[in-house]
Amino acid sequence: MPSFEAKLAGQTTIRLNKEQKRCLAHTDGPALTLAVPGSGKTTMLLCRTLYLIEEHQVDPKKILTLSFTKASAKDMLTRYREEFGAFSGYDLVFSTFHRFCYGLLRKYYGKHTLIEGGGPIKKTQVLIDLYKRINGDVISEDQLEELMSVIGYHHNAMIPVERIDTQIKQVDRLVQSYREIKRDNRWIDFDDMLLFTHSLLTNRPEITRQLSERYHY
């Protein structure tokens, strides 16, 4: 890859090591890169994105870049523009998993109200009210944090509530009631974004196929 490396060396401060070059050179098919914090994963990812476009003429619109946090997605976009803005006019989209999933759900499931992330309806208040109604008591901050952890673990790990070790009273009923009240009011939380998208892509193969055709990388 002398031409691409020369371009990087000539117009950026980036110098890739041997392991980064191996990751960069991978083109088609899945690849998993594992590395410790601060080892240059983001730098490699950004260079690989540019490499696909510049060296393999991949349409930028066919590249989907996802991160877990807004801060990380914003950081990647900022760094991409700062490092490659001098010779790359491609405007790429760096998104979070949740934002990407929310876009799919709005398109295929219709509008729902998000009860996390600063909206008028708060997930915490919904759970506080449910706990008071079901257990006849005020939930403490520690209990609320534990209840939210149980719900998240139950959803994301797909583990039955009864198998989760917790001291929350009537936790099965709380989780079930929380699910029902969200369904009845068309509310979703961050866990639902991932769960519903998983269900959508599992049960609607035509949508999965459309996404596969749209995003090649």
C-alpha positions as CSV (number, residue, x, y, z in Angstrom):
1,M,0.0,0.0,0.0
2,P,2.8,2.5,-0.8
3,S,0.6,5.1,-2.4
4,F,-1.9,5.2,0.4
5,E,0.8,5.3,3.1
6,A,2.6,8.0,1.2
7,K,-0.5,10.0,1.1
8,L,-1.0,9.6,4.9
9,A,2.6,10.5,5.5
10,G,2.6,13.5,3.2
11,Q,-0.7,15.1,4.4
12,T,-1.3,13.9,8.0
13,T,0.7,13.1,11.1
14,I,-0.5,9.5,11.1
15,R,2.1,6.7,11.1
16,L,0.6,3.2,11.2
17,N,2.3,0.3,13.0
18,K,2.5,-3.2,11.6
19,E,-0.7,-4.4,13.4
20,Q,-2.6,-1.4,12.3
21,K,-1.6,-2.0,8.7
22,R,-2.8,-5.6,8.8
23,C,-6.2,-4.4,10.0
24,L,-6.2,-1.6,7.4
25,A,-5.5,-4.0,4.5
26,H,-8.5,-6.2,5.2
27,T,-11.3,-5.5,2.7
28,D,-14.2,-7.8,2.2
29,G,-15.8,-10.1,4.8
30,P,-16.0,-9.8,8.6
31,A,-13.1,-9.0,10.8
32,L,-12.7,-8.6,14.6
33,T,-10.0,-6.3,16.0
34,L,-9.2,-6.5,19.7
35,A,-6.9,-4.0,21.4
36,V,-6.5,-2.2,24.7
37,P,-7.5,1.5,25.2
38,G,-5.1,4.0,23.7
39,S,-3.6,1.5,21.2
40,G,-4.9,3.2,18.1
41,K,-8.1,1.5,17.2
42,T,-9.9,4.6,16.3
43,T,-7.0,5.9,14.2
44,M,-6.9,2.5,12.4
45,L,-10.7,2.6,11.8
46,L,-10.6,6.1,10.3
47,C,-7.7,5.2,8.1
48,R,-9.4,2.0,7.0
49,T,-12.5,4.0,6.1
50,L,-10.5,6.3,3.9
51,Y,-8.5,3.4,2.5
52,L,-11.7,1.7,1.3
53,I,-12.8,4.9,-0.4
54,E,-9.5,6.0,-1.9
55,E,-7.9,2.7,-2.8
56,H,-11.0,0.5,-3.5
57,Q,-13.4,3.1,-4.8
58,V,-16.1,2.1,-2.2
59,D,-19.1,4.4,-2.2
60,P,-18.9,6.3,1.1
61,K,-22.7,5.8,1.4
62,K,-22.1,2.1,1.7
63,I,-20.0,2.4,4.8
64,L,-21.8,2.3,8.2
65,T,-19.7,3.4,11.2
66,L,-21.3,2.8,14.6
67,S,-20.2,3.5,18.1
68,F,-21.7,3.0,21.6
69,T,-21.6,6.6,22.8
70,K,-22.4,10.0,21.3
71,A,-19.1,11.3,22.5
72,S,-17.2,8.5,20.6
73,A,-19.2,9.1,17.4
74,K,-18.6,12.8,17.6
75,D,-14.9,12.3,18.3
76,M,-14.6,10.0,15.2
77,L,-16.3,12.6,12.9
78,T,-14.2,15.4,14.3
79,R,-10.9,13.5,13.9
80,Y,-11.8,12.3,10.5
81,R,-12.4,15.9,9.3
82,E,-9.3,17.2,11.0
83,E,-7.0,14.5,9.7
84,F,-8.4,13.9,6.2
85,G,-10.1,17.2,5.4
86,A,-7.2,18.3,3.3
87,F,-7.6,15.7,0.7
88,S,-10.9,14.0,1.4
89,G,-14.2,15.7,0.4
90,Y,-16.3,12.7,1.6
91,D,-18.8,13.6,4.3
92,L,-19.4,10.4,6.3
93,V,-21.9,9.6,8.9
94,F,-20.7,8.4,12.3
95,S,-23.6,7.2,14.4
96,T,-24.4,5.4,17.7
97,F,-26.0,2.0,17.8
98,H,-29.1,3.5,19.5
99,R,-29.5,6.3,17.0
100,F,-29.2,3.9,14.1
101,C,-31.7,1.5,15.6
102,Y,-34.1,4.3,16.5
103,G,-34.1,5.4,12.9
104,L,-35.1,1.9,11.8
105,L,-37.8,1.6,14.4
106,R,-39.4,5.0,13.4
107,K,-39.4,3.9,9.8
108,Y,-40.9,0.4,10.3
109,Y,-42.6,0.5,13.7
110,G,-44.0,4.0,13.6
111,K,-43.5,6.8,16.2
112,H,-42.7,5.9,19.8
113,T,-41.9,8.2,22.7
114,L,-38.4,7.8,24.1
115,I,-38.4,7.8,27.9
116,E,-34.7,8.1,28.3
117,G,-32.3,10.8,27.2
118,G,-34.0,14.0,28.3
119,G,-37.5,13.7,27.1
120,P,-40.6,14.8,29.0
121,I,-41.3,11.3,30.3
122,K,-38.6,9.9,32.6
123,K,-37.9,6.1,32.9
124,T,-36.9,6.6,36.5
125,Q,-40.2,8.2,37.4
126,V,-42.1,5.5,35.7
127,L,-40.3,2.9,37.7
128,I,-40.7,4.9,40.9
129,D,-44.4,5.1,40.4
130,L,-44.7,1.4,39.5
131,Y,-42.7,0.3,42.6
132,K,-45.0,2.4,44.8
133,R,-48.1,1.0,43.2
134,I,-47.0,-2.7,43.4
135,N,-45.1,-2.7,46.7
136,G,-46.8,0.1,48.5
137,D,-43.5,1.6,49.4
138,V,-41.1,4.3,48.3
139,I,-38.1,2.9,46.4
140,S,-34.7,4.1,47.5
141,E,-32.0,5.4,45.2
142,D,-30.0,2.2,45.6
143,Q,-33.0,0.0,44.9
144,L,-33.9,2.0,41.9
145,E,-30.4,1.6,40.5
146,E,-30.6,-2.1,41.2
147,L,-34.0,-2.4,39.5
148,M,-32.7,-0.6,36.4
149,S,-29.7,-2.9,36.3
150,V,-31.9,-6.0,36.6
151,I,-34.1,-4.7,33.7
152,G,-31.1,-4.0,31.5
153,Y,-29.4,-7.3,32.3
154,H,-32.7,-9.2,31.7
155,H,-33.1,-7.5,28.3
156,N,-29.6,-7.3,26.9
157,A,-28.4,-10.7,28.1
158,M,-31.8,-12.3,27.4
159,I,-31.9,-13.9,30.8
160,P,-35.2,-14.7,32.6
161,V,-35.7,-12.4,35.6
162,E,-36.1,-15.3,37.9
163,R,-32.5,-16.3,37.2
164,I,-31.1,-12.9,38.3
165,D,-30.0,-12.5,41.8
166,T,-31.7,-9.5,43.3
167,Q,-33.3,-8.3,46.5
168,I,-36.0,-6.2,44.8
169,K,-39.5,-7.2,46.0
170,Q,-41.8,-8.6,43.4
171,V,-39.2,-8.0,40.7
172,D,-41.0,-10.3,38.2
173,R,-44.2,-8.3,38.5
174,L,-42.4,-5.0,38.3
175,V,-40.6,-6.0,35.1
176,Q,-43.8,-7.3,33.5
177,S,-45.8,-4.2,34.5
178,Y,-43.0,-2.0,33.1
179,R,-43.1,-3.9,29.8
180,E,-46.9,-3.5,29.6
181,I,-47.0,0.2,30.4
182,K,-44.5,0.9,27.7
183,R,-46.4,-1.2,25.2
184,D,-49.8,0.5,26.1
185,N,-48.3,4.0,25.8
186,R,-46.0,3.4,22.9
187,W,-42.9,4.2,25.0
188,I,-39.5,2.8,24.5
189,D,-36.2,3.0,26.4
190,F,-32.6,2.5,25.2
191,D,-32.8,-1.3,25.8
192,D,-36.0,-1.5,23.6
193,M,-34.2,0.2,20.7
194,L,-31.7,-2.7,20.5
195,L,-34.3,-5.4,21.3
196,F,-36.9,-4.3,18.8
197,T,-34.2,-3.8,16.1
198,H,-33.0,-7.4,16.8
199,S,-36.6,-8.6,16.5
200,L,-37.1,-6.6,13.4
201,L,-34.0,-7.9,11.6
202,T,-34.8,-11.5,12.8
203,N,-38.4,-11.6,11.7
204,R,-38.3,-9.3,8.6
205,P,-35.6,-10.8,6.3
206,E,-36.5,-8.4,3.6
207,I,-35.4,-5.5,5.8
208,T,-32.2,-7.3,6.7
209,R,-31.5,-7.8,3.0
210,Q,-32.2,-4.1,2.2
211,L,-29.6,-3.1,4.8
212,S,-27.1,-5.6,3.6
213,E,-27.5,-4.1,0.1
214,R,-27.2,-0.6,1.4
215,Y,-24.2,-1.0,3.7
216,H,-21.4,-3.2,2.4
217,Y,-18.9,-2.2,5.0
